[in-house]
Amino acid sequence: MKNKITRSVSDFNNELKLRGFNVFKIEADGNATKIYSRKDFYKICLTTGTSRIHFADRSFEAEGTVLFFGNPHIPYSWETISSSYVGYTCLFSEDFLQNSSRSNALLQSPIFKLGGTPIMEINDKQREFLNSLFEKMMEEQQSDYVNKDELIRNYIHLILHEALKLQPTEKYEVQKNAASRISSVFLELLERQFPFETPSQPLKLRNAQDYANSLSVHVNHLNRSLKEVTGKSTSTLIIERIISEAKALLLHTDWNISEIAFALGFEYPTYFNNFFKKFTGLNPKAFREVPV
């Protein structure tokens, strides 16, 4: 019997950082679904087994074969129930898919939306076809074909179009405390904006409306949910997290004030200076010079 070859999380992370794409086979082991823990990439899973999937404010218990679409902007978790669990996982960044002119409409499709239906039940015939697409992506991933990235993108588009033709499952169980779940979604999304690796990648979501738009909920509904659960408004939670990150950058990096301001989403350093002083009592330069 051949020894089973396993790959570390760092191997997958390195491949994703290099080209924004990775596809691999889930071995006949329930723990295999936990190999890849990062959720900052789009994810497509074709799996056979028993599991419970939590997506935003809904849960779904899957038996048999399902096709699942994970969105990096919407928190989800996956509980494997059966000991035998097989299938495929495809991970890709938005930048990888957006090299194709057809990608934007697909990323905005219902299968990737908060209120959408990212889980489809798959019959045997559909599974065989989808299996072949994942196998072709795995084959191309290892090939030396100069246009393999474009070919892989075509396979991803085929999977997405197949999903759009399928009838999505309606066997969702809505969480009893919707406010708690929405709050959890927001707080995880807020935390995903940090930390910054370079000052050239500014904060994408800056205010309450930005988060509400990203989560496909009305800003008032988001604010009521957060008030009920945390006792704080959406804006207060965002401000507190930005201030926390600003302090960390001032104390633990050599970035100048302008770089920090830009990273945190401020158009001008003076705006950042005024913002920081309003909530801490010190301007950024003075805070950086205070002995720790």
BALONU-748256 format. One line per field, with one value per atom (N, C-alpha, C): residue number from 1; atom name; x, y, z. Coordinates in steps of 0.2 Angstrom, whole numbers, plus 5000, padded with zeros to 4 digits. Atoms other than C-alpha are relative to their C-alpha. Layout:
# residues N
resi <- [NUM:...];
name <- [CA:...];
X <- [X:...];
Y <- [Y:...];
Z <- [Z:...];
//
This chain:
# residues 292
resi <- [1:1:1:2:2:2:3:3:3:4:4:4:5:5:5:6:6:6:7:7:7:8:8:8:9:9:9:10:10:10:11:11:11:12:12:12:13:13:13:14:14:14:15:15:15:16:16:16:17:17:17:18:18:18:19:19:19:20:20:20:21:21:21:22:22:22:23:23:23:24:24:24:25:25:25:26:26:26:27:27:27:28:28:28:29:29:29:30:30:30:31:31:31:32:32:32:33:33:33:34:34:34:35:35:35:36:36:36:37:37:37:38:38:38:39:39:39:40:40:40:41:41:41:42:42:42:43:43:43:44:44:44:45:45:45:46:46:46:47:47:47:48:48:48:49:49:49:50:50:50:51:51:51:52:52:52:53:53:53:54:54:54:55:55:55:56:56:56:57:57:57:58:58:58:59:59:59:60:60:60:61:61:61:62:62:62:63:63:63:64:64:64:65:65:65:66:66:66:67:67:67:68:68:68:69:69:69:70:70:70:71:71:71:72:72:72:73:73:73:74:74:74:75:75:75:76:76:76:77:77:77:78:78:78:79:79:79:80:80:80:81:81:81:82:82:82:83:83:83:84:84:84:85:85:85:86:86:86:87:87:87:88:88:88:89:89:89:90:90:90:91:91:91:92:92:92:93:93:93:94:94:94:95:95:95:96:96:96:97:97:97:98:98:98:99:99:99:100:100:100:101:101:101:102:102:102:103:103:103:104:104:104:105:105:105:106:106:106:107:107:107:108:108:108:109:109:109:110:110:110:111:111:111:112:112:112:113:113:113:114:114:114:115:115:115:116:116:116:117:117:117:118:118:118:119:119:119:120:120:120:121:121:121:122:122:122:123:123:123:124:124:124:125:125:125:126:126:126:127:127:127:128:128:128:129:129:129:130:130:130:131:131:131:132:132:132:133:133:133:134:134:134:135:135:135:136:136:136:137:137:137:138:138:138:139:139:139:140:140:140:141:141:141:142:142:142:143:143:143:144:144:144:145:145:145:146:146:146:147:147:147:148:148:148:149:149:149:150:150:150:151:151:151:152:152:152:153:153:153:154:154:154:155:155:155:156:156:156:157:157:157:158:158:158:159:159:159:160:160:160:161:161:161:162:162:162:163:163:163:164:164:164:165:165:165:166:166:166:167:167:167:168:168:168:169:169:169:170:170:170:171:171:171:172:172:172:173:173:173:174:174:174:175:175:175:176:176:176:177:177:177:178:178:178:179:179:179:180:180:180:181:181:181:182:182:182:183:183:183:184:184:184:185:185:185:186:186:186:187:187:187:188:188:188:189:189:189:190:190:190:191:191:191:192:192:192:193:193:193:194:194:194:195:195:195:196:196:196:197:197:197:198:198:198:199:199:199:200:200:200:201:201:201:202:202:202:203:203:203:204:204:204:205:205:205:206:206:206:207:207:207:208:208:208:209:209:209:210:210:210:211:211:211:212:212:212:213:213:213:214:214:214:215:215:215:216:216:216:217:217:217:218:218:218:219:219:219:220:220:220:221:221:221:222:222:222:223:223:223:224:224:224:225:225:225:226:226:226:227:227:227:228:228:228:229:229:229:230:230:230:231:231:231:232:232:232:233:233:233:234:234:234:235:235:235:236:236:236:237:237:237:238:238:238:239:239:239:240:240:240:241:241:241:242:242:242:243:243:243:244:244:244:245:245:245:246:246:246:247:247:247:248:248:248:249:249:249:250:250:250:251:251:251:252:252:252:253:253:253:254:254:254:255:255:255:256:256:256:257:257:257:258:258:258:259:259:259:260:260:260:261:261:261:262:262:262:263:263:263:264:264:264:265:265:265:266:266:266:267:267:267:268:268:268:269:269:269:270:270:270:271:271:271:272:272:272:273:273:273:274:274:274:275:275:275:276:276:276:277:277:277:278:278:278:279:279:279:280:280:280:281:281:281:282:282:282:283:283:283:284:284:284:285:285:285:286:286:286:287:287:287:288:288:288:289:289:289:290:290:290:291:291:291:292:292:292];
name <- [N:CA:C:N:CA:C:N:CA:C:N:CA:C:N:CA:C:N:CA:C:N:CA:C:N:CA:C:N:CA:C:N:CA:C:N:CA:C:N:CA:C:N:CA:C:N:CA:C:N:CA:C:N:CA:C:N:CA:C:N:CA:C:N:CA:C:N:CA:C:N:CA:C:N:CA:C:N:CA:C:N:CA:C:N:CA:C:N:CA:C:N:CA:C:N:CA:C:N:CA:C:N:CA:C:N:CA:C:N:CA:C:N:CA:C:N:CA:C:N:CA:C:N:CA:C:N:CA:C:N:CA:C:N:CA:C:N:CA:C:N:CA:C:N:CA:C:N:CA:C:N:CA:C:N:CA:C:N:CA:C:N:CA:C:N:CA:C:N:CA:C:N:CA:C:N:CA:C:N:CA:C:N:CA:C:N:CA:C:N:CA:C:N:CA:C:N:CA:C:N:CA:C:N:CA:C:N:CA:C:N:CA:C:N:CA:C:N:CA:C:N:CA:C:N:CA:C:N:CA:C:N:CA:C:N:CA:C:N:CA:C:N:CA:C:N:CA:C:N:CA:C:N:CA:C:N:CA:C:N:CA:C:N:CA:C:N:CA:C:N:CA:C:N:CA:C:N:CA:C:N:CA:C:N:CA:C:N:CA:C:N:CA:C:N:CA:C:N:CA:C:N:CA:C:N:CA:C:N:CA:C:N:CA:C:N:CA:C:N:CA:C:N:CA:C:N:CA:C:N:CA:C:N:CA:C:N:CA:C:N:CA:C:N:CA:C:N:CA:C:N:CA:C:N:CA:C:N:CA:C:N:CA:C:N:CA:C:N:CA:C:N:CA:C:N:CA:C:N:CA:C:N:CA:C:N:CA:C:N:CA:C:N:CA:C:N:CA:C:N:CA:C:N:CA:C:N:CA:C:N:CA:C:N:CA:C:N:CA:C:N:CA:C:N:CA:C:N:CA:C:N:CA:C:N:CA:C:N:CA:C:N:CA:C:N:CA:C:N:CA:C:N:CA:C:N:CA:C:N:CA:C:N:CA:C:N:CA:C:N:CA:C:N:CA:C:N:CA:C:N:CA:C:N:CA:C:N:CA:C:N:CA:C:N:CA:C:N:CA:C:N:CA:C:N:CA:C:N:CA:C:N:CA:C:N:CA:C:N:CA:C:N:CA:C:N:CA:C:N:CA:C:N:CA:C:N:CA:C:N:CA:C:N:CA:C:N:CA:C:N:CA:C:N:CA:C:N:CA:C:N:CA:C:N:CA:C:N:CA:C:N:CA:C:N:CA:C:N:CA:C:N:CA:C:N:CA:C:N:CA:C:N:CA:C:N:CA:C:N:CA:C:N:CA:C:N:CA:C:N:CA:C:N:CA:C:N:CA:C:N:CA:C:N:CA:C:N:CA:C:N:CA:C:N:CA:C:N:CA:C:N:CA:C:N:CA:C:N:CA:C:N:CA:C:N:CA:C:N:CA:C:N:CA:C:N:CA:C:N:CA:C:N:CA:C:N:CA:C:N:CA:C:N:CA:C:N:CA:C:N:CA:C:N:CA:C:N:CA:C:N:CA:C:N:CA:C:N:CA:C:N:CA:C:N:CA:C:N:CA:C:N:CA:C:N:CA:C:N:CA:C:N:CA:C:N:CA:C:N:CA:C:N:CA:C:N:CA:C:N:CA:C:N:CA:C:N:CA:C:N:CA:C:N:CA:C:N:CA:C:N:CA:C:N:CA:C:N:CA:C:N:CA:C:N:CA:C:N:CA:C:N:CA:C:N:CA:C:N:CA:C:N:CA:C:N:CA:C:N:CA:C:N:CA:C:N:CA:C:N:CA:C:N:CA:C:N:CA:C:N:CA:C:N:CA:C:N:CA:C:N:CA:C:N:CA:C:N:CA:C:N:CA:C:N:CA:C:N:CA:C:N:CA:C:N:CA:C:N:CA:C:N:CA:C:N:CA:C:N:CA:C:N:CA:C:N:CA:C:N:CA:C:N:CA:C:N:CA:C:N:CA:C:N:CA:C:N:CA:C:N:CA:C:N:CA:C:N:CA:C:N:CA:C:N:CA:C:N:CA:C:N:CA:C:N:CA:C:N:CA:C:N:CA:C:N:CA:C:N:CA:C:N:CA:C:N:CA:C:N:CA:C:N:CA:C:N:CA:C:N:CA:C:N:CA:C:N:CA:C:N:CA:C:N:CA:C:N:CA:C:N:CA:C:N:CA:C:N:CA:C:N:CA:C:N:CA:C:N:CA:C:N:CA:C:N:CA:C:N:CA:C];
X <- [5004:5000:5004:4996:5007:4999:5001:5010:4996:5005:4997:5005:4996:5005:4995:5004:4999:5004:4997:5002:4998:5001:5004:4996:5004:4993:5005:4996:5008:5001:4999:5010:4994:5005:4993:5000:5000:4995:5005:4995:5011:4998:5002:5003:4994:5005:4988:5003:4997:4999:5004:4996:5009:4995:5004:4995:4992:5007:4978:4996:5004:4972:5003:4998:4973:4994:5005:4963:5003:4997:4965:4994:5005:4956:4999:5001:4948:5001:4999:4954:4995:5006:4943:5001:4999:4945:4996:5004:4933:5005:4995:4948:5003:4998:4953:4997:5004:4940:5003:4997:4950:5007:4993:4967:5001:5000:4963:4996:5004:4958:4999:5001:4960:4993:5006:4944:5000:5000:4950:5000:5001:4947:4993:5006:4932:5001:4999:4929:4994:5005:4920:5001:4999:4918:4994:5005:4910:5002:4998:4909:4994:5005:4900:5002:4999:4897:4994:5005:4887:5003:4997:4891:4994:5004:4883:5003:4997:4886:4996:5003:4883:5003:4999:4882:4996:5004:4878:4995:5005:4862:4996:5003:4857:5005:4997:4862:4997:5002:4861:5003:4997:4863:5000:4999:4870:5002:4999:4869:5000:4999:4875:5005:4995:4884:4997:5002:4883:5005:4995:4891:4999:5000:4895:5005:4996:4901:5001:4999:4910:5003:4998:4912:5005:4995:4927:4997:5003:4915:4995:5006:4902:5003:4998:4908:4996:5003:4904:5004:4996:4909:4997:5001:4909:5001:4999:4906:4999:5001:4910:4997:5003:4899:5002:4998:4903:5007:4992:4920:5002:4998:4920:4998:5002:4921:5005:4996:4927:4998:5002:4927:5006:4995:4936:4999:5000:4940:5004:4997:4944:5000:4999:4951:5003:4998:4953:4999:5001:4956:4995:5004:4945:5004:4995:4960:5001:4999:4963:4994:5006:4945:4999:5001:4944:5005:4996:4958:4995:5005:4943:4994:5005:4931:4993:5007:4916:4999:5000:4920:4995:5003:4911:4993:5007:4893:4999:5000:4897:5001:4999:4904:4995:5006:4889:4993:5006:4877:4997:5003:4865:5004:4997:4876:5006:4995:4889:4997:5003:4877:4998:5002:4872:4993:5006:4854:4999:5000:4858:5000:5000:4858:5007:4994:4876:5001:5000:4872:4995:5004:4866:5000:5000:4861:5001:4998:4869:4999:5002:4863:5007:4994:4875:5003:4998:4875:5004:4997:4879:5007:4994:4892:5006:4995:4901:5003:4997:4902:5004:4997:4907:5007:4993:4921:5005:4995:4928:5003:4998:4929:5006:4995:4939:5006:4994:4950:5004:4996:4954:5004:4997:4958:5007:4994:4970:5005:4995:4978:5004:4997:4981:5004:4996:4987:5007:4993:5002:5003:4998:5004:5005:4995:5017:4997:5003:5004:5000:4999:5007:4994:5007:4988:4996:5004:4983:4996:5004:4977:4993:5006:4964:4996:5004:4959:4997:5003:4957:4994:5006:4946:4994:5006:4935:4997:5003:4933:4996:5003:4928:4993:5006:4915:4995:5005:4908:4996:5003:4905:4995:5005:4897:4994:5006:4886:4995:5004:4881:4996:5003:4877:4994:5005:4866:4994:5005:4856:4996:5003:4853:4995:5005:4838:5004:4996:4846:4996:5003:4842:4996:5003:4829:4999:5000:4832:5004:4996:4840:4996:5003:4837:5002:4999:4836:5002:4998:4845:4995:5006:4833:5002:4998:4843:5003:4997:4845:5005:4995:4853:5006:4994:4866:5004:4996:4871:5002:4998:4871:5006:4994:4882:5006:4994:4894:5003:4998:4894:5004:4997:4898:5007:4994:4911:5006:4994:4921:5002:4998:4920:5004:4996:4927:5007:4993:4941:5004:4997:4945:5004:4997:4950:5007:4993:4966:5003:4996:4980:5002:4998:4988:5008:4993:5004:5004:4996:5009:4995:5004:5003:4997:5002:4999:4993:5006:4983:4995:5005:4970:4994:5006:4955:4995:5006:4941:4994:5007:4926:5002:4998:4927:4994:5006:4909:4995:5005:4893:4996:5003:4885:5004:4996:4900:4999:5001:4898:4993:5007:4879:4999:5000:4881:5004:4996:4894:4996:5004:4882:4993:5007:4867:4994:5005:4857:4999:5001:4850:5004:4996:4861:4996:5004:4847:4999:5001:4844:5007:4994:4863:5001:4999:4864:4995:5004:4849:5002:4997:4856:5006:4994:4873:4998:5002:4865:4997:5004:4854:5005:4996:4869:5006:4994:4884:4999:5001:4876:5003:4997:4886:4997:5002:4882:5005:4995:4890:5006:4994:4900:5005:4996:4906:5005:4995:4913:5005:4995:4921:5006:4995:4929:5005:4995:4936:5005:4996:4943:5006:4995:4952:5005:4995:4959:5004:4996:4965:5006:4995:4974:5005:4995:4981:5005:4995:4989:5005:4996:4996:5005:4995:5004:5004:4996:5010:5006:4995:5019:5004:4996:5025:5002:4997:5029:5004:4996:5041:4996:5004:5027:4999:5001:5026:4992:5007:5010:4995:5004:5004:4999:5001:5006:4995:5005:4996:4993:5006:4983:4997:5003:4981:4998:5002:4981:4993:5007:4966:4995:5006:4956:4999:5000:4960:5003:4997:4962:5006:4995:4973:5003:4997:4985:4996:5003:4976:4994:5006:4960:5001:4998:4968:5002:4997:4977:4994:5006:4960:4996:5004:4951:5003:4997:4964:5000:5000:4966:4993:5007:4947:4998:5002:4946:5005:4994:4963:5002:4997:4967:5007:4993:4984:5000:4999:4989:5004:4996:4997:5008:4993:5015:5001:4999:5013:4999:5001:5006:5006:4995:5020:5006:4994:5033:4999:5001:5024:5004:4996:5035:4995:5005:5026:5001];
Y <- [4994:5000:5006:4994:5017:5004:4996:5029:5006:4995:5043:5007:4994:5060:5006:4994:5075:5006:4994:5093:5005:4995:5107:5006:4994:5122:5005:4995:5133:4998:5002:5123:5004:4997:5129:5007:4993:5146:5003:4998:5148:5000:5001:5142:5006:4995:5154:5007:4993:5169:5001:4999:5165:5001:4999:5164:5000:4998:5166:4994:5006:5148:4994:5007:5130:4996:5005:5115:4993:5006:5099:4995:5006:5082:4999:5002:5079:4993:5008:5062:4997:5004:5049:5000:4999:5057:5006:4994:5069:5006:4994:5079:5004:4997:5083:5007:4993:5097:5005:4995:5106:5002:4999:5106:5008:4993:5124:5004:4996:5136:5007:4993:5153:5001:4999:5161:5007:4993:5176:4998:5001:5167:4997:5004:5161:4993:5007:5143:4996:5005:5129:4993:5007:5112:4996:5005:5097:4994:5005:5084:4995:5005:5068:4997:5002:5064:5003:4996:5071:5005:4994:5088:5005:4995:5103:5007:4994:5120:5006:4994:5137:5005:4995:5151:5006:4994:5169:4998:5001:5167:4994:5006:5150:4994:5006:5132:4995:5005:5117:4993:5007:5098:4997:5003:5090:4993:5007:5072:4998:5002:5064:5005:4996:5075:5007:4993:5094:5005:4995:5109:5006:4994:5123:5006:4994:5141:5004:4995:5151:5006:4993:5170:5002:4997:5178:5006:4995:5192:4998:5002:5181:4994:5006:5170:4994:5006:5152:4995:5006:5136:4994:5006:5118:4994:5006:5103:4994:5007:5086:4995:5005:5073:4993:5007:5057:4999:5002:5048:5000:5000:5046:5006:4994:5062:5001:4999:5064:5005:4995:5077:5004:4995:5092:5007:4993:5109:5005:4995:5124:5007:4994:5140:5005:4995:5156:5007:4993:5175:5003:4996:5188:5003:4997:5195:4994:5005:5178:4999:5000:5177:5006:4994:5195:5002:4999:5193:4998:5001:5187:5005:4994:5200:4997:5003:5188:4999:5002:5186:5004:4996:5201:4998:5001:5196:4993:5007:5178:5001:4999:5184:5004:4997:5195:4996:5004:5181:4998:5002:5174:4995:5005:5160:5002:4997:5172:5005:4995:5183:4998:5002:5184:4997:5002:5181:4994:5005:5169:4993:5007:5150:4997:5002:5144:4992:5008:5125:4997:5003:5114:4992:5008:5095:4998:5003:5085:4993:5007:5069:4997:5004:5055:5003:4998:5061:5007:4994:5079:5000:5001:5073:4998:5002:5064:5005:4995:5079:5005:4995:5091:4997:5003:5078:5001:4999:5079:5007:4993:5098:5001:4999:5097:4996:5004:5083:5004:4996:5094:5006:4994:5109:4997:5003:5098:4998:5002:5091:5007:4994:5109:5003:4997:5115:4998:5003:5103:5001:5000:5106:5006:4994:5118:5004:4997:5124:5008:4993:5143:5004:4996:5148:4996:5004:5136:5004:4996:5150:5002:4999:5155:4994:5006:5137:4998:5001:5135:5004:4996:5150:4998:5002:5143:4994:5006:5127:5003:4997:5138:5003:4997:5147:4995:5005:5131:4997:5003:5125:5005:4995:5142:5000:5000:5141:4994:5006:5123:5001:4999:5129:5005:4996:5143:4997:5004:5130:4996:5004:5120:5003:4998:5121:5000:5000:5127:4997:5003:5118:5005:4996:5126:4997:5003:5115:5003:4996:5129:5000:4999:5131:5007:4993:5149:5000:5000:5153:5004:4997:5157:5008:4993:5173:5003:4997:5182:5006:4995:5197:4998:5002:5187:4997:5002:5179:5005:4994:5195:5003:4997:5202:4996:5005:5187:5001:4999:5190:5006:4993:5208:5000:5000:5206:4996:5003:5193:5003:4996:5203:5006:4994:5218:4998:5002:5208:4998:5003:5201:5006:4994:5219:5001:4999:5218:4993:4994:5217:5001:4998:5226:4997:5002:5218:5006:4994:5234:5006:4994:5252:5001:4998:5251:4996:5004:5240:5003:4997:5252:4996:5002:5248:5000:5000:5242:5002:4998:5244:5005:4994:5261:5002:4998:5264:4995:5004:5257:4998:5002:5258:4995:5005:5249:4993:5007:5234:4998:5002:5234:4998:5002:5234:4993:5006:5220:4994:5006:5209:5000:5000:5214:5000:4999:5220:5008:4993:5237:5002:4997:5248:5001:4999:5251:4993:5007:5232:4998:5002:5229:5004:4996:5243:4998:5002:5237:4993:5007:5219:5001:4999:5226:5003:4997:5237:4995:5005:5222:4995:5005:5210:5003:4997:5222:5006:4994:5237:5006:4994:5248:5000:4999:5255:4997:5003:5249:5005:4995:5265:5000:5000:5264:4994:5006:5246:5001:4999:5251:5005:4995:5266:4997:5003:5256:4996:5005:5243:5004:4995:5257:5003:4997:5265:4995:5005:5249:4998:5002:5245:5006:4994:5263:5000:5000:5261:4995:5006:5244:5002:4998:5252:5005:4995:5267:4997:5003:5256:4995:5006:5241:5000:5000:5247:5007:4994:5260:5004:4997:5266:5008:4993:5285:5002:4998:5294:5000:4999:5297:4993:5007:5278:4997:5003:5273:5003:4997:5286:4997:5003:5279:4993:5007:5261:5000:5000:5265:5004:4998:5273:5008:4992:5292:5003:4997:5302:5005:4995:5315:4998:5001:5313:5005:4996:5328:4997:5003:5319:4994:5005:5304:5003:4996:5316:5002:4997:5324:4994:5006:5307:4997:5004:5299:5004:4996:5314:5000:4999:5315:4994:5006:5297:4998:5002:5296:5005:4995:5313:5002:4998:5313:4999:5001:5315:4994:5007:5300:5001:4999:5308:5000:5000:5311:4993:5007:5294:4995:5004:5286:5001:4998:5295:4999:5001:5291:4993:5007:5277:4995:5006:5260:4998];
Z <- [5000:5000:5000:5001:4995:5006:4995:5009:4998:5001:5010:5000:5000:5005:5002:4998:5014:4999:5002:5011:5006:4995:5024:4998:5001:5026:4996:5003:5021:4993:5007:5005:4996:5003:5000:5000:5000:5006:4995:5005:4996:4993:5007:4980:4999:5001:4983:4999:5000:4986:4993:5006:4970:4994:5006:4958:5001:4999:4967:4999:5001:4964:5002:4998:4970:5000:5000:4968:5002:4997:4977:5002:4999:4981:5008:4993:4998:5001:4999:5004:5004:4996:5012:5007:4993:5029:5002:4999:5037:5002:4998:5044:4995:5006:5027:4998:5001:5026:5004:4995:5040:4998:5002:5030:4999:5002:5023:5004:4995:5036:4998:5002:5027:4997:5004:5021:4997:5004:5011:4993:5007:4995:4999:5002:4985:5000:4999:4988:4997:5003:4978:5002:4998:4986:4997:5003:4978:5005:4994:4993:5000:4998:4997:5007:4993:5015:5004:4996:5029:5004:4997:5036:5002:4999:5043:4999:5002:5035:5003:4998:5043:4996:5005:5031:5002:4998:5037:5006:4995:5047:4999:5002:5040:5001:4999:5043:4995:5004:5032:5001:4999:5035:4994:5006:5020:5000:5000:5016:4992:5007:5000:4997:5003:4987:4999:5000:4988:4996:5003:4978:5004:4995:4990:4997:5002:4986:5006:4995:4999:4998:5001:4999:5005:4994:5008:5004:4996:5013:5004:4996:5021:5004:4996:5036:4999:5000:5036:5003:4997:5045:4998:5002:5041:5005:4995:5053:4996:5003:5046:5005:4996:5053:4999:5001:5044:5000:5000:5045:4993:5006:5027:4996:5003:5017:4994:5006:4999:4995:5005:4985:4998:5003:4978:5003:4998:4984:4995:5005:4972:5004:4997:4980:4995:5005:4970:5003:4998:4973:4995:5004:4966:4994:5005:4956:4995:5005:4948:4995:5005:4941:4996:5003:4937:4994:5006:4924:4994:5005:4914:4999:5000:4907:5002:4998:4911:5007:4994:4929:5005:4995:4938:5001:4999:4934:5004:4996:4941:5007:4993:4957:5003:4997:4959:5000:5001:4956:5007:4994:4969:5004:4996:4974:5004:4996:4981:5005:4996:4990:5007:4993:5008:5000:5001:5004:4995:5006:4990:5003:4998:4990:4998:5002:4990:5000:5000:4992:4995:5005:4978:5002:5000:4980:4993:5007:4966:4999:5002:4958:4997:5002:4952:4993:5007:4934:5000:4999:4939:5003:4996:4951:4995:5005:4937:4996:5004:4926:5004:4996:4940:5002:4998:4945:4994:5006:4927:5000:5001:4928:5006:4995:4945:4998:5002:4938:4995:5005:4923:5003:4997:4934:5003:4997:4944:4995:5005:4928:4997:5003:4921:5005:4995:4938:5000:5000:4936:4993:5007:4917:4999:5002:4908:4995:5006:4896:5002:4999:4894:5002:4998:4895:5004:4996:4908:5005:4995:4920:4996:5003:4907:4999:5001:4904:5007:4993:4923:5001:4999:4923:4996:5004:4909:5004:4996:4920:5006:4994:4935:4998:5003:4924:4998:5002:4918:5007:4994:4936:5003:4997:4941:4995:5004:4926:5001:4998:4930:5007:4993:4948:4999:5001:4941:4997:5003:4931:5005:4995:4946:5005:4995:4958:5007:4993:4975:5005:4994:4991:5004:4996:5002:5007:4994:5017:5005:4995:5027:5007:4993:5046:5002:4998:5051:5007:4993:5067:5004:4996:5081:5002:4998:5086:4993:5006:5069:5001:4998:5077:5002:4998:5085:4994:5005:5069:4995:5004:5059:5003:4996:5072:4999:5001:5071:4993:5007:5052:4999:5000:5054:5003:4996:5067:4997:5004:5057:4994:5005:5042:5001:4998:5051:5002:4998:5058:4994:5006:5041:4996:5004:5035:5003:4997:5046:5001:5001:5048:4993:5006:5034:4999:5001:5026:4997:5003:5016:5000:5000:5016:4994:5007:4998:4999:5000:5002:5005:4995:5010:5002:4997:5020:4995:5005:5008:5003:4997:5020:5005:4996:5029:5005:4996:5036:5000:4999:5041:4993:5006:5024:4995:5004:5016:5002:4997:5028:4998:5001:5025:4993:5007:5006:4999:5001:5007:5003:4997:5018:4997:5004:5007:5005:4995:5022:5001:4999:5026:5006:4995:5036:5007:4994:5049:5003:4997:5051:5003:4997:5054:5006:4994:5066:5006:4995:5076:5003:4998:5077:5004:4996:5083:5007:4994:5096:5005:4996:5102:5003:4998:5104:5003:4997:5108:5004:4997:5114:4997:5003:5102:4993:5007:5085:4995:5005:5069:4999:5001:5067:5006:4994:5085:5000:5001:5082:4995:5005:5066:5002:4998:5074:5005:4995:5089:4997:5003:5077:4996:5004:5066:5005:4995:5082:5002:4998:5088:4995:5005:5072:4999:5000:5071:5005:4994:5088:4998:5001:5083:4994:5005:5067:5002:4997:5076:5004:4995:5089:4997:5002:5079:4993:5006:5062:4999:5001:5054:4994:5005:5042:5002:4998:5042:5000:4998:5047:4993:5006:5029:4997:5002:5025:5004:4995:5040:4998:5001:5036:4993:5006:5018:5001:4999:5024:5003:4996:5036:4996:5004:5022:5000:5000:5025:4994:5007:5009:5002:4999:5018:5007:4993:5034:5005:4995:5042:5002:4998:5042:5005:4996:5050:5007:4994:5063:5004:4996:5068:5003:4997:5069:5006:4994:5080:5006:4994:5091:5004:4998:5093:5005:4996:5100:5005:4996:5109:5004:4996:5115:4998:5002:5106:4992:5007:5088:4999:5001:5080:5001:4999:5081:5008:4992:5100:5003:4997:5103:4998:5002:5094:5004:4996:5105:5007:4993:5121:5002:4998:5131:5001:4999:5131:5007];
//
